[in-house]
Amino acid sequence: MDNFNTSSKNLNIISAQEAYSVFDKLEIKNSPYYFLSHWKTQKKFIYYKDLVLSAYDESSSHIILAGDPLILKKASDSTLLGFINELHLYARSINKSICGYCMSLDFFKTHSKNPKIVLKKLGTHLKLCPQTYDFDAPYAKESRRSLRIGLKNSYKVIKDTNHLNNSNSKLLKLTRNWKKSTLPFRFKYFLSHPTDSKELQNLELKFAVEKDNNYYAYLNLIPFFDNGAISYYIDSLVYDPKNETHSLSFLVAHVIQHLKEKQIKTLNFGFCPFSKIESKDIYSYLFRFIYKNKFFFSPSGLHYFKKKFGSQEEESEFYFFEENHSKSLALFNIFSTNLRF
């Protein structure tokens, strides 16, 4: 464990292995839905006063927080404000600024009056409760339809965490076909592709749709904690856009059914970039334009796909940058550090 700065005894860099050890040893009641995915995307980690664990990236001009910090013990709003303020001081000492993305509504409420940072909406996420999901209800029309089509098409669901890995030839072929439908780059948080992680080896759940000895859809679930209850979020959604196009819808409906049987409290569908942006600044206009028009992927199409399963809550997610610092440079760093070629 190394201090960021010899003048700061509270703020430390720790390795990914140390960060996972901290996470694994504590009884955590609540965690950001995407937090465990940080080990897949190879983030760095900051440890603050044994109370806060946060993932980040670093560029030549910014320290970039990757979503909400994880609160390890009972902490007040002043603890979170102290963490952001101390990180701000460290960044200033090395001629950098701080910014962040995929921050929750709770983070927004805590920091909305913090004079050092400005928060703006970046999109939303969708979640439902499998435990109470009623497949006979009107809102579940698309789920019922997807399951019927899957039965008609003789789809088979493969659930095998150990077998569905990056060395699986069928999964590799599916991923290649999926990549052909996009540009040669993707954003880690927008279009995650199947990635293995030793930390998550025994935690995540993996599913694939098989037909005629080929895979046509794949998704994996990463766990998080919601008021002490184990819950899951969808990390990757992969399908072959030229073959068996209903297979992904069938797989999602099947997974909801599977989690309902397991009495799981929450299924989070993950981040929907640029959805429900209402501000009138120039970047909000740009985000709305990107949302409505397909470039390397269709944000509105992704949003619609996630919404169609019904009975969902939708919550805002935000990005932030420092007051009196370049918003353009902060956004450039947020997006550029998340590009994957």
KEMI-350137 format. One record per atom (N, C-alpha, C): residue in three letters; x, y, z. Coordinates in steps of 0.1 Angstrom, whole numbers, padded with zeros to 4 digits, always signed. Last residue first. Layout:
ALAXYZ ...
END
This chain:
PHE-0103-0010-0281 PHE-0102-0013-0295 PHE-0101-0028-0297 ARG-0121+0009-0259 ARG-0115-0004-0261 ARG-0115-0008-0276 LEU-0123+0039-0240 LEU-0123+0032-0253 LEU-0116+0019-0253 ASN-0121+0051-0216 ASN-0130+0040-0217 ASN-0131+0033-0231 THR-0105+0073-0219 THR-0100+0062-0210 THR-0109+0050-0211 SER-0122+0089-0235 SER-0110+0083-0241 SER-0104+0072-0232 PHE-0143+0097-0218 PHE-0146+0089-0229 PHE-0133+0082-0234 ILE-0129+0112-0198 ILE-0138+0102-0194 ILE-0140+0092-0206 ASN-0115+0131-0214 ASN-0107+0121-0207 ASN-0116+0109-0202 PHE-0136+0146-0225 PHE-0126+0139-0234 PHE-0119+0128-0227 LEU-0147+0156-0202 LEU-0154+0147-0210 LEU-0145+0139-0219 ALA-0126+0174-0194 ALA-0130+0163-0185 ALA-0138+0152-0193 LEU-0125+0191-0216 LEU-0113+0182-0213 LEU-0117+0171-0204 SER-0150+0203-0213 SER-0146+0196-0225 SER-0135+0186-0223 LYS-0148+0216-0189 LYS-0157+0205-0190 LYS-0154+0197-0202 SER-0120+0229-0173 SER-0126+0226-0186 SER-0135+0214-0186 HIS-0129+0244-0142 HIS-0120+0237-0150 HIS-0127+0233-0163 ASN-0147+0256-0125 ASN-0137+0265-0130 ASN-0126+0257-0138 GLU-0153+0226-0107 GLU-0157+0240-0110 GLU-0145+0248-0115 GLU-0146+0194-0122 GLU-0143+0205-0112 GLU-0148+0218-0117 PHE-0172+0172-0130 PHE-0159+0178-0133 PHE-0158+0189-0123 PHE-0192+0142-0134 PHE-0189+0154-0127 PHE-0175+0159-0132 TYR-0222+0125-0145 TYR-0207+0127-0146 TYR-0204+0140-0138 PHE-0248+0103-0134 PHE-0242+0116-0137 PHE-0227+0115-0139 GLU-0280+0087-0138 GLU-0266+0086-0135 GLU-0259+0099-0141 SER-0314+0080-0126 SER-0304+0088-0133 SER-0289+0085-0129 GLU-0334+0051-0130 GLU-0327+0061-0121 GLU-0316+0068-0129 GLU-0364+0034-0132 GLU-0353+0040-0140 GLU-0347+0051-0132 GLU-0378+0002-0127 GLU-0375+0015-0122 GLU-0363+0021-0130 GLN-0400-0019-0145 GLN-0387-0014-0142 GLN-0387+0000-0136 SER-0419-0035-0159 SER-0419-0035-0144 SER-0405-0030-0139 GLY-0403-0046-0190 GLY-0413-0041-0182 GLY-0410-0042-0167 PHE-0388-0053-0212 PHE-0392-0064-0203 PHE-0401-0059-0192 LYS-0381-0030-0226 LYS-0393-0037-0231 LYS-0397-0049-0222 LYS-0358-0017-0218 LYS-0371-0013-0212 LYS-0382-0022-0215 LYS-0337-0027-0233 LYS-0338-0030-0218 LYS-0351-0027-0212 PHE-0344-0018-0258 PHE-0343-0032-0256 PHE-0344-0035-0241 TYR-0343+0010-0255 TYR-0356+0003-0257 TYR-0355-0011-0254 HIS-0315+0012-0251 HIS-0324+0017-0240 HIS-0338+0010-0242 LEU-0306+0003-0276 LEU-0302-0004-0263 LEU-0311+0000-0252 GLY-0317+0023-0292 GLY-0321+0009-0294 GLY-0318+0001-0282 SER-0304+0046-0282 SER-0319+0045-0281 SER-0324+0031-0282 PRO-0278+0040-0290 PRO-0281+0042-0275 PRO-0296+0040-0273 SER-0265+0019-0312 SER-0277+0027-0311 SER-0281+0028-0296 PHE-0231+0023-0323 PHE-0241+0015-0317 PHE-0253+0024-0315 PHE-0216+0040-0338 PHE-0211+0026-0336 PHE-0220+0017-0329 PHE-0245+0054-0345 PHE-0231+0056-0350 PHE-0225+0042-0349 LYS-0278+0064-0348 LYS-0269+0053-0347 LYS-0255+0056-0353 ASN-0294+0089-0329 ASN-0288+0085-0342 ASN-0277+0074-0339 LYS-0302+0096-0304 LYS-0312+0094-0314 LYS-0307+0088-0327 TYR-0278+0100-0289 TYR-0288+0090-0284 TYR-0298+0086-0296 ILE-0266+0121-0302 ILE-0260+0107-0303 ILE-0270+0097-0299 PHE-0284+0141-0295 PHE-0282+0138-0309 PHE-0276+0124-0311 ARG-0281+0141-0267 ARG-0294+0138-0273 ARG-0293+0134-0288 PHE-0254+0150-0266 PHE-0258+0137-0261 PHE-0271+0132-0266 LEU-0257+0176-0277 LEU-0248+0166-0284 LEU-0252+0152-0279 TYR-0272+0188-0258 TYR-0277+0187-0271 TYR-0270+0176-0279 SER-0254+0186-0237 SER-0267+0179-0236 SER-0273+0177-0249 TYR-0235+0203-0246 TYR-0231+0189-0245 TYR-0244+0180-0243 ILE-0247+0228-0245 ILE-0243+0223-0258 ILE-0240+0208-0257 ASP-0276+0227-0222 ASP-0262+0232-0226 ASP-0258+0224-0239 LYS-0301+0220-0213 LYS-0300+0227-0226 LYS-0286+0233-0229 SER-0311+0187-0200 SER-0305+0201-0199 SER-0304+0207-0213 GLU-0321+0161-0203 GLU-0330+0172-0205 GLU-0324+0186-0204 ILE-0318+0128-0212 ILE-0310+0141-0210 ILE-0319+0152-0213 LYS-0327+0102-0215 LYS-0334+0111-0207 LYS-0326+0123-0203 SER-0296+0086-0222 SER-0310+0085-0221 SER-0316+0096-0211 PHE-0268+0084-0223 PHE-0275+0095-0229 PHE-0290+0095-0229 PRO-0266+0049-0218 PRO-0260+0061-0221 PRO-0269+0071-0228 CYS-0276+0030-0194 CYS-0282+0034-0207 CYS-0277+0048-0210 PHE-0261+0004-0175 PHE-0261+0018-0179 PHE-0268+0020-0193 GLY-0281-0023-0162 GLY-0269-0016-0165 GLY-0272-0002-0171 PHE-0302-0037-0152 PHE-0299-0039-0166 PHE-0287-0031-0171 ASN-0303-0055-0122 ASN-0300-0042-0128 ASN-0296-0044-0143 LEU-0325-0071-0103 LEU-0317-0073-0115 LEU-0316-0060-0122 THR-0330-0079-0069 THR-0328-0069-0079 THR-0320-0074-0091 LYS-0336-0103-0054 LYS-0343-0090-0051 LYS-0342-0081-0063 ILE-0343-0137-0061 ILE-0333-0126-0062 ILE-0341-0112-0061 GLN-0354-0163-0060 GLN-0359-0152-0051 GLN-0349-0141-0050 LYS-0349-0182-0079 LYS-0339-0180-0068 LYS-0342-0169-0058 GLU-0370-0177-0096 GLU-0370-0190-0089 GLU-0360-0189-0077 LYS-0361-0153-0106 LYS-0373-0153-0099 LYS-0374-0166-0090 LEU-0339-0160-0121 LEU-0336-0153-0108 LEU-0349-0152-0100 HIS-0352-0174-0142 HIS-0342-0181-0133 HIS-0340-0174-0120 GLN-0366-0153-0153 GLN-0373-0165-0148 GLN-0364-0172-0138 ILE-0345-0137-0162 ILE-0355-0132-0152 ILE-0362-0143-0145 VAL-0334-0155-0180 VAL-0326-0151-0168 VAL-0335-0145-0158 HIS-0354-0156-0200 HIS-0351-0168-0193 HIS-0343-0165-0180 ALA-0353-0130-0209 ALA-0365-0135-0203 ALA-0362-0147-0194 VAL-0327-0131-0220 VAL-0330-0122-0209 VAL-0342-0126-0202 LEU-0331-0150-0240 LEU-0321-0153-0230 LEU-0324-0144-0218 PHE-0350-0138-0257 PHE-0353-0151-0251 PHE-0344-0153-0239 SER-0333-0117-0266 SER-0346-0114-0259 SER-0350-0127-0251 LEU-0314-0132-0280 LEU-0310-0124-0268 LEU-0322-0121-0260 SER-0328-0145-0301 SER-0322-0153-0291 SER-0318-0145-0278 HIS-0339-0132-0323 HIS-0347-0133-0311 HIS-0340-0139-0299 THR-0321-0136-0343 THR-0321-0123-0337 THR-0330-0123-0324 GLU-0306-0157-0358 GLU-0315-0160-0346 GLU-0316-0147-0338 ASN-0281-0137-0373 ASN-0287-0150-0371 ASN-0295-0151-0358 LYS-0270-0112-0373 LYS-0275-0118-0386 LYS-0281-0131-0385 PRO-0261-0105-0348 PRO-0272-0097-0354 PRO-0277-0102-0367 ASP-0256-0125-0321 ASP-0253-0125-0335 ASP-0264-0117-0343 TYR-0249-0108-0290 TYR-0257-0116-0299 TYR-0252-0115-0313 VAL-0245-0099-0256 VAL-0239-0102-0269 VAL-0248-0111-0277 LEU-0241-0080-0230 LEU-0252-0085-0238 LEU-0247-0087-0252 SER-0226-0080-0198 SER-0225-0081-0212 SER-0238-0086-0219 ASP-0238-0075-0172 ASP-0226-0069-0176 ASP-0224-0069-0191 ILE-0266-0070-0153 ILE-0262-0076-0166 ILE-0249-0068-0171 TYR-0263-0076-0118 TYR-0265-0067-0129 TYR-0260-0074-0142 TYR-0280-0088-0089 TYR-0272-0090-0100 TYR-0274-0079-0110 SER-0278-0094-0053 SER-0285-0090-0065 SER-0276-0091-0076 ILE-0283-0103-0019 ILE-0275-0105-0032 ILE-0284-0102-0044 ALA-0290-0079+0005 ALA-0295-0090-0003 ALA-0286-0091-0015 GLY-0282-0056+0018 GLY-0278-0069+0024 GLY-0282-0081+0016 ASN-0292-0036+0001 ASN-0297-0037+0015 ASN-0294-0051+0021 ASP-0277-0052-0023 ASP-0288-0043-0022 ASP-0295-0045-0008 PHE-0247-0059-0038 PHE-0255-0060-0026 PHE-0265-0049-0026 PHE-0240-0078-0068 PHE-0238-0067-0060 PHE-0248-0068-0048 PRO-0226-0100-0094 PRO-0233-0097-0082 PRO-0230-0083-0076 ILE-0231-0100-0129 ILE-0222-0098-0118 ILE-0229-0094-0106 LEU-0239-0122-0155 LEU-0244-0114-0144 LEU-0233-0113-0134 ASN-0238-0122-0191 ASN-0232-0126-0178 ASN-0238-0117-0167 LEU-0250-0137-0222 LEU-0249-0126-0212 LEU-0243-0131-0199 TYR-0254-0144-0256 TYR-0246-0146-0244 TYR-0249-0134-0235 ALA-0265-0161-0285 ALA-0266-0150-0276 ALA-0258-0154-0263 TYR-0258-0183-0301 TYR-0264-0171-0308 TYR-0266-0159-0298 TYR-0236-0209-0307 TYR-0241-0200-0297 TYR-0246-0187-0305 ASN-0242-0241-0322 ASN-0237-0228-0322 ASN-0243-0219-0311 ASN-0256-0265-0324 ASN-0242-0266-0320 ASN-0235-0252-0322 ASP-0283-0258-0329 ASP-0275-0264-0340 ASP-0260-0263-0337 LYS-0280-0233-0304 LYS-0289-0240-0314 LYS-0280-0245-0325 GLU-0279-0218-0272 GLU-0273-0227-0282 GLU-0284-0232-0291 VAL-0272-0189-0253 VAL-0283-0196-0261 VAL-0276-0205-0272 ALA-0257-0187-0221 ALA-0256-0186-0236 ALA-0268-0194-0242 PHE-0245-0172-0191 PHE-0256-0179-0198 PHE-0254-0177-0213 LYS-0230-0170-0159 LYS-0229-0169-0174 LYS-0239-0177-0181 LEU-0224-0152-0130 LEU-0232-0162-0136 LEU-0232-0159-0151 GLU-0196-0146-0107 GLU-0205-0142-0118 GLU-0212-0154-0124 LEU-0180-0160-0088 LEU-0191-0151-0084 LEU-0201-0148-0095 ASN-0157-0173-0093 ASN-0168-0180-0086 ASN-0180-0172-0082 GLN-0143-0153-0108 GLN-0144-0166-0113 GLN-0156-0174-0107 LEU-0136-0127-0101 LEU-0150-0130-0103 LEU-0153-0144-0107 GLU-0108-0127-0101 GLU-0115-0123-0088 GLU-0130-0127-0089 LYS-0101-0134-0126 LYS-0099-0144-0116 LYS-0107-0141-0103 SER-0121-0128-0154 SER-0114-0122-0143 SER-0113-0133-0132 ASP-0128-0125-0189 ASP-0126-0133-0177 ASP-0119-0125-0166 THR-0153-0110-0209 THR-0140-0109-0203 THR-0139-0117-0191 PRO-0174-0101-0235 PRO-0170-0112-0226 PRO-0156-0111-0222 HIS-0177-0065-0237 HIS-0176-0078-0244 HIS-0171-0088-0233 SER-0199-0038-0232 SER-0189-0047-0226 SER-0189-0060-0234 LEU-0207-0010-0240 LEU-0208-0023-0248 LEU-0197-0032-0243 PHE-0204+0009-0220 PHE-0215+0009-0229 PHE-0218-0004-0236 TYR-0180+0007-0206 TYR-0193+0008-0198 TYR-0205+0007-0207 LYS-0162+0007-0227 LYS-0162-0004-0217 LYS-0175-0005-0210 PHE-0170+0013-0260 PHE-0169+0019-0247 PHE-0171+0008-0236 ARG-0152+0001-0288 ARG-0164+0001-0280 ARG-0160+0008-0267 PHE-0142+0000-0323 PHE-0140+0003-0309 PHE-0153+0003-0301 PRO-0147-0006-0349 PRO-0136-0013-0343 PRO-0133-0009-0329 LEU-0183-0006-0350 LEU-0170+0000-0354 LEU-0159-0008-0346 THR-0204-0036-0352 THR-0200-0023-0346 THR-0187-0018-0353 SER-0207-0060-0362 SER-0219-0051-0364 SER-0216-0038-0358 LYS-0185-0075-0356 LYS-0186-0070-0370 LYS-0198-0060-0372 LYS-0190-0083-0330 LYS-0181-0072-0332 LYS-0182-0066-0347 TRP-0206-0106-0334 TRP-0211-0094-0328 TRP-0203-0081-0331 ASN-0187-0123-0345 ASN-0199-0119-0353 ASN-0205-0107-0348 ARG-0170-0126-0323 ARG-0165-0120-0335 ARG-0176-0115-0344 THR-0187-0138-0304 THR-0182-0124-0301 THR-0176-0118-0314 LEU-0191-0163-0316 LEU-0203-0154-0314 LEU-0198-0139-0312 LYS-0165-0173-0315 LYS-0171-0171-0328 LYS-0183-0161-0327 LEU-0162-0174-0287 LEU-0153-0166-0295 LEU-0159-0163-0309 LEU-0181-0193-0281 LEU-0183-0180-0276 LEU-0174-0170-0284 LYS-0170-0216-0294 LYS-0183-0211-0298 LYS-0186-0197-0293 SER-0146-0219-0280 SER-0146-0215-0294 SER-0159-0210-0299 ASN-0135-0206-0250 ASN-0146-0213-0256 ASN-0148-0209-0271 SER-0118-0189-0238 SER-0112-0200-0246 SER-0122-0208-0253 ASN-0132-0172-0222 ASN-0127-0167-0234 ASN-0120-0177-0243 ASN-0160-0193-0211 ASN-0149-0184-0209 ASN-0143-0180-0223 LEU-0181-0213-0201 LEU-0183-0201-0209 LEU-0172-0191-0206 HIS-0172-0231-0181 HIS-0171-0235-0195 HIS-0172-0223-0204 ASN-0178-0220-0156 ASN-0164-0224-0159 ASN-0162-0226-0174 THR-0205-0214-0157 THR-0196-0203-0154 THR-0182-0207-0159 ASP-0231-0222-0175 ASP-0219-0229-0171 ASP-0208-0219-0169 LYS-0259-0228-0191 LYS-0254-0221-0179 LYS-0242-0228-0173 ILE-0275-0226-0221 ILE-0263-0231-0214 ILE-0259-0222-0202 VAL-0306-0232-0234 VAL-0298-0223-0225 VAL-0287-0230-0219 LYS-0317-0237-0267 LYS-0313-0243-0254 LYS-0304-0233-0247 TYR-0345-0232-0288 TYR-0333-0227-0282 TYR-0330-0235-0269 SER-0366-0239-0306 SER-0357-0250-0300 SER-0344-0244-0294 ASN-0383-0221-0315 ASN-0371-0222-0323 ASN-0361-0232-0317 LYS-0404-0223-0296 LYS-0407-0226-0310 LYS-0394-0229-0318 LEU-0390-0213-0274 LEU-0395-0227-0274 LEU-0398-0231-0288 GLY-0386-0187-0282 GLY-0374-0195-0279 GLY-0378-0210-0279 ILE-0412-0177-0285 ILE-0403-0178-0297 ILE-0391-0188-0294 ARG-0419-0178-0257 ARG-0426-0186-0267 ARG-0418-0188-0280 LEU-0401-0160-0246 LEU-0401-0174-0242 LEU-0408-0183-0252 SER-0410-0136-0259 SER-0397-0141-0261 SER-0395-0155-0257 ARG-0436-0134-0249 ARG-0434-0136-0263 ARG-0421-0141-0266 ARG-0431-0130-0222 ARG-0438-0141-0226 ARG-0436-0144-0241 SER-0417-0105-0224 SER-0410-0117-0218 SER-0417-0130-0222 GLU-0436-0088-0235 GLU-0425-0091-0243 GLU-0417-0103-0237 LYS-0455-0088-0213 LYS-0459-0093-0226 LYS-0447-0097-0234 ALA-0454-0079-0187 ALA-0444-0089-0191 ALA-0448-0095-0204 TYR-0474-0060-0182 TYR-0460-0055-0185 TYR-0450-0066-0189 PRO-0496-0077-0177 PRO-0495-0070-0190 PRO-0481-0065-0193 ALA-0486-0108-0160 ALA-0490-0094-0160 ALA-0488-0087-0174 ASP-0474-0132-0159 ASP-0488-0132-0164 ASP-0493-0117-0165 PHE-0450-0129-0146 PHE-0450-0132-0160 PHE-0464-0132-0167 ASP-0441-0107-0124 ASP-0453-0115-0127 ASP-0453-0117-0142 TYR-0416-0103-0100 TYR-0420-0102-0114 TYR-0431-0112-0118 THR-0406-0104-0075 THR-0421-0101-0076 THR-0425-0100-0091 GLN-0380-0112-0080 GLN-0387-0119-0069 GLN-0402-0116-0071 PRO-0369-0094-0098 PRO-0373-0107-0103 PRO-0382-0114-0093 CYS-0374-0062-0101 CYS-0374-0071-0090 CYS-0378-0085-0095 LEU-0352-0041-0122 LEU-0365-0047-0118 LEU-0363-0057-0107 LYS-0338-0012-0136 LYS-0337-0023-0127 LYS-0351-0028-0125 LEU-0317+0009-0156 LEU-0330+0003-0154 LEU-0328-0009-0145 HIS-0300+0041-0156 HIS-0300+0027-0156 HIS-0314+0021-0152 THR-0291+0069-0177 THR-0299+0063-0167 THR-0295+0048-0166 GLY-0270+0098-0183 GLY-0279+0087-0187 GLY-0287+0082-0176 LEU-0257+0120-0173 LEU-0251+0113-0184 LEU-0260+0102-0190 LYS-0261+0153-0159 LYS-0267+0139-0162 LYS-0260+0133-0174 LYS-0235+0167-0139 LYS-0244+0168-0150 LYS-0249+0153-0153 LEU-0220+0186-0113 LEU-0226+0174-0117 LEU-0236+0176-0128 VAL-0190+0201-0103 VAL-0203+0203-0110 VAL-0208+0190-0115 ILE-0172+0209-0073 ILE-0175+0201-0084 ILE-0189+0204-0090 LYS-0168+0226-0051 LYS-0156+0222-0059 LYS-0160+0215-0072 PRO-0191+0230-0036 PRO-0187+0241-0045 PRO-0175+0237-0054 ASN-0216+0207-0032 ASN-0202+0208-0031 ASN-0196+0219-0041 LYS-0242+0202-0036 LYS-0239+0215-0030 LYS-0224+0217-0028 SER-0242+0176-0045 SER-0248+0187-0054 SER-0245+0201-0049 HIS-0233+0155-0031 HIS-0223+0164-0036 HIS-0229+0176-0044 THR-0256+0140-0023 THR-0245+0143-0014 THR-0236+0154-0018 LYS-0270+0137-0047 LYS-0276+0144-0036 LYS-0266+0148-0026 PHE-0251+0123-0063 PHE-0256+0136-0067 PHE-0262+0144-0055 PHE-0250+0099-0049 PHE-0238+0107-0050 PHE-0242+0121-0054 ASP-0277+0091-0054 ASP-0272+0093-0040 ASP-0260+0102-0040 LEU-0276+0087-0082 LEU-0285+0098-0076 LEU-0281+0101-0062 SER-0241+0079-0090 SER-0256+0076-0088 SER-0263+0089-0083 MET-0220+0082-0118 MET-0223+0085-0104 MET-0238+0084-0102 CYS-0208+0078-0143 CYS-0217+0068-0138 CYS-0218+0070-0123 TYR-0176+0095-0137 TYR-0188+0092-0145 TYR-0195+0080-0139 GLY-0154+0124-0130 GLY-0160+0110-0128 GLY-0172+0108-0136 CYS-0124+0142-0121 CYS-0137+0141-0128 CYS-0142+0127-0125 ILE-0099+0165-0111 ILE-0107+0153-0109 ILE-0120+0154-0117 SER-0067+0176-0125 SER-0081+0178-0120 SER-0087+0165-0117 LYS-0032+0182-0117 LYS-0043+0175-0124 LYS-0057+0180-0118 ASN-0008+0189-0104 ASN-0013+0197-0116 ASN-0023+0189-0124 ILE-0004+0177-0081 ILE+0003+0171-0092 ILE-0002+0177-0105 SER-0020+0190-0063 SER-0006+0190-0060 SER+0003+0184-0071 ARG-0046+0186-0073 ARG-0040+0199-0075 ARG-0025+0199-0073 ALA-0049+0160-0064 ALA-0048+0163-0078 ALA-0042+0176-0081 TYR-0050+0164-0036 TYR-0039+0156-0042 TYR-0038+0159-0057 LEU-0074+0179-0035 LEU-0061+0185-0031 LEU-0049+0177-0036 HIS-0093+0160-0044 HIS-0091+0172-0051 HIS-0077+0179-0048 LEU-0091+0141-0024 LEU-0086+0137-0037 LEU-0084+0150-0046 GLU-0102+0157-0004 GLU-0088+0153-0002 GLU-0082+0148-0016 ASN-0128+0159-0014 ASN-0120+0171-0011 ASN-0105+0168-0010 ILE-0137+0133-0015 ILE-0136+0141-0027 ILE-0127+0153-0025 PHE-0135+0127+0013 PHE-0128+0119+0003 PHE-0126+0127-0010 GLY-0153+0145+0024 GLY-0139+0146+0028 GLY-0130+0138+0018 LEU-0177+0136+0014 LEU-0172+0150+0010 LEU-0157+0151+0013 LEU-0178+0112+0027 LEU-0177+0112+0013 LEU-0172+0126+0008 THR-0180+0122+0054 THR-0169+0113+0050 THR-0167+0113+0035 SER-0203+0136+0053 SER-0191+0144+0055 SER-0179+0135+0052 ASP-0223+0117+0052 ASP-0220+0124+0040 ASP-0207+0132+0041 SER-0208+0089+0071 SER-0217+0101+0069 SER-0214+0107+0056 ALA-0207+0054+0072 ALA-0200+0067+0070 ALA-0211+0077+0067 LYS-0201+0022+0081 LYS-0211+0033+0082 LYS-0204+0046+0081 LYS-0178+0009+0056 LYS-0184+0009+0069 LYS-0194+0020+0070 LEU-0174+0012+0029 LEU-0170+0000+0036 LEU-0176-0002+0050 ILE-0187+0023+0000 ILE-0187+0026+0015 ILE-0185+0013+0022 LEU-0172+0028-0030 LEU-0178+0018-0021 LEU-0177+0022-0007 PRO-0180+0056-0051 PRO-0171+0049-0042 PRO-0179+0039-0034 ASP-0196+0054-0083 ASP-0196+0057-0069 ASP-0185+0050-0061 GLY-0174+0057-0113 GLY-0186+0054-0106 GLY-0185+0057-0091 ALA-0144+0061-0114 ALA-0152+0052-0122 ALA-0164+0048-0113 LEU-0127+0092-0116 LEU-0134+0082-0107 LEU-0144+0074-0116 ILE-0098+0101-0128 ILE-0112+0099-0133 ILE-0118+0088-0124 ILE-0076+0127-0128 ILE-0079+0115-0120 ILE-0094+0113-0122 HIS-0061+0143-0157 HIS-0072+0140-0148 HIS-0070+0127-0140 SER-0040+0146-0175 SER-0046+0158-0169 SER-0056+0156-0158 SER-0032+0121-0184 SER-0021+0132-0182 SER-0027+0144-0175 SER-0053+0100-0164 SER-0048+0105-0176 SER-0037+0115-0173 GLU-0065+0071-0147 GLU-0057+0083-0146 GLU-0052+0087-0160 ASP-0094+0057-0130 ASP-0084+0058-0141 ASP-0076+0071-0140 TYR-0106+0040-0101 TYR-0103+0052-0109 TYR-0094+0049-0121 ALA-0127+0031-0073 ALA-0119+0027-0085 ALA-0117+0040-0094 SER-0125+0032-0038 SER-0129+0038-0050 SER-0120+0034-0062 LEU-0136+0028-0005 LEU-0128+0022-0016 LEU-0133+0027-0029 VAL-0136+0041+0027 VAL-0141+0043+0013 VAL-0131+0036+0004 LEU-0125+0036+0052 LEU-0140+0037+0051 LEU-0145+0037+0036 ASP-0099+0038+0057 ASP-0105+0025+0059 ASP-0120+0025+0058 LYS-0092+0063+0045 LYS-0095+0062+0060 LYS-0101+0049+0064 TYR-0095+0051+0014 TYR-0096+0064+0021 TYR-0100+0061+0036 TYR-0079+0039-0015 TYR-0084+0036-0002 TYR-0084+0048+0007 ILE-0083+0034-0049 ILE-0079+0043-0038 ILE-0086+0039-0026 PHE-0072+0015-0077 PHE-0080+0016-0066 PHE-0074+0026-0055 LYS-0076+0011-0113 LYS-0068+0013-0101 LYS-0077+0016-0089 LYS-0092-0014-0134 LYS-0091-0001-0128 LYS-0080-0001-0117 GLN-0099-0035-0153 GLN-0085-0032-0148 GLN-0083-0018-0143 THR-0123-0045-0159 THR-0118-0033-0167 THR-0105-0028-0162 LYS-0125-0064-0139 LYS-0125-0068-0153 LYS-0119-0057-0162 TRP-0127-0049-0116 TRP-0115-0059-0118 TRP-0114-0064-0132 HIS-0150-0036-0119 HIS-0138-0028-0120 HIS-0126-0037-0122 SER-0172-0051-0114 SER-0167-0051-0128 SER-0154-0044-0130 LEU-0180-0046-0089 LEU-0171-0058-0091 LEU-0166-0058-0105 PHE-0197-0024-0093 PHE-0184-0022-0086 PHE-0175-0034-0089 TYR-0222-0019-0104 TYR-0211-0023-0113 TYR-0198-0024-0106 TYR-0239-0011-0083 TYR-0242-0023-0090 TYR-0230-0028-0099 PRO-0223-0003-0052 PRO-0227+0001-0065 PRO-0228-0011-0074 SER-0236-0020-0023 SER-0225-0017-0032 SER-0230-0012-0045 ASN-0245-0026+0011 ASN-0248-0020-0002 ASN-0236-0018-0010 LYS-0233-0041+0031 LYS-0247-0041+0030 LYS-0252-0036+0016 ILE-0206-0063+0035 ILE-0211-0051+0029 ILE-0226-0052+0026 GLU-0184-0074+0056 GLU-0198-0076+0054 GLU-0204-0064+0048 LEU-0151-0079+0043 LEU-0161-0071+0050 LEU-0175-0075+0047 LYS-0134-0093+0026 LYS-0134-0096+0041 LYS-0145-0089+0049 ASP-0136-0085+0000 ASP-0140-0098+0003 ASP-0142-0101+0018 PHE-0126-0059+0000 PHE-0140-0061-0004 PHE-0145-0074+0002 VAL-0099-0064+0006 VAL-0107-0055+0014 VAL-0122-0058+0012 SER-0092-0080-0016 SER-0091-0086-0003 SER-0100-0077+0007 TYR-0095-0062-0037 TYR-0104-0073-0036 TYR-0104-0080-0022 ALA-0073-0045-0030 ALA-0087-0040-0030 ALA-0097-0051-0030 GLU-0052-0062-0034 GLU-0054-0057-0020 GLU-0069-0052-0020 GLN-0054-0066-0061 GLN-0055-0078-0052 GLN-0058-0073-0038 ALA-0050-0040-0071 ALA-0063-0047-0074 ALA-0065-0059-0064 SER-0033-0021-0046 SER-0033-0029-0058 SER-0047-0035-0059 ILE-0040+0013-0036 ILE-0038-0001-0033 ILE-0039-0009-0045 ILE-0031+0045-0025 ILE-0033+0036-0037 ILE-0031+0022-0032 ASN-0047+0065+0000 ASN-0037+0055-0004 ASN-0041+0048-0017 LEU-0052+0089+0023 LEU-0055+0086+0009 LEU-0044+0077+0004 ASN-0043+0097+0048 ASN-0057+0091+0047 ASN-0060+0085+0033 LYS-0021+0111+0049 LYS-0020+0098+0056 LYS-0033+0090+0054 SER-0005+0132+0028 SER-0018+0126+0031 SER-0017+0112+0036 SER+0021+0139+0023 SER+0013+0148+0032 SER-0001+0143+0035 THR+0030+0121+0005 THR+0035+0119+0019 THR+0027+0129+0028 ASN+0005+0107-0015 ASN+0013+0119-0012 ASN+0017+0118+0002 PHE-0006+0082-0018 PHE-0005+0091-0030 PHE+0005+0102-0027 ASN+0012+0056-0002 ASN+0005+0069-0001 ASN+0005+0076-0014 ASP+0006+0022-0009 ASP+0015+0034-0011 ASP+0006+0046-0009 MET+0008-0012+0000 MET+0000+0000+0000 MET+0009+0012+0000 
END
